[in-house]
Amino acid sequence: MSRYFDEYKPFHNIYCNGCGKDPIYGNRYKCQKCYDLHLCEKCFTNNKYGEEYESQHNETHAMQLFMSVLDEKSITHHILKCNGCNSEKYPGKRYCCNMCQNYNLCQRCFDDSRYTANGIIVKHNSKHEMTVFEFEADEHNDNDTWKAMTIKMQNYFGTQLGRKDWITYNVDVPEEWKNLGKNIGYAIYGPPFIIPSKSAIGGSKEKICEFGYSSKVIFK
């Protein structure tokens, strides 16, 4: 059974309109245009909005990212608000405009050329030069970060690997160990970041991802 601590909570106390899961684990996305629309990572990735919002929500709407408390402690992230989606905490790269004052975009909004979260006209445009800020690997995380990473891996292994996956890996097959490595990476760092978030190849479900150890991930 997974163990949860209030200061390392891995979920949000709200349900997903796309699939109905309650609570939402990991990342939560809130539409900045549709009233009270919340999506989990999977529904956000697969553009699943739920019957109530199918006719009013679409991919052009800005979606504010909310990281779980556990992810905030275990994943390095920026704390300057993204002007494109209003996300106040987000991992990945941050793009800071060299011409507009206090103007930043997260990786998703930069790739989607989304410059405002609420439709208000802004001075920023694609011709403005932007400085990219990204985090370097840190081998000396503080104790709080290591604790959060350990809890995250423990929760994942306890529910996903502890009962079945460990016994299915063949030590003589390199691909099996590669898959195990992917699961460990997912457990520590969370889901892959889609770049760009709306890209699709040939109309298939294949999407390009920034995943550290894999250039492509198939979402089913």
Buried (B, 14 or more C-beta within 10 A) or exposed (E): EEEBEEEBBBBBEBBBBBBEBEBBBBBBBBBBBBEEBBBBBBBBBBEBBBEEBEEEBEEEBBBBBBBBBBBBBBBBBBEBBBBBBBBBBBBBBBBBBEEBEEBBBBBBBBBBEBBBBEEEEEEBEEEBEBEEEEEEEEEEEEEEBEBBBEBBBBBBBEEBBEEEEEEEEEEEEEEEEEBBEBBBBBBBBBBBBBBBBEEEEEEEEBBBBBBBEEEEBEBE
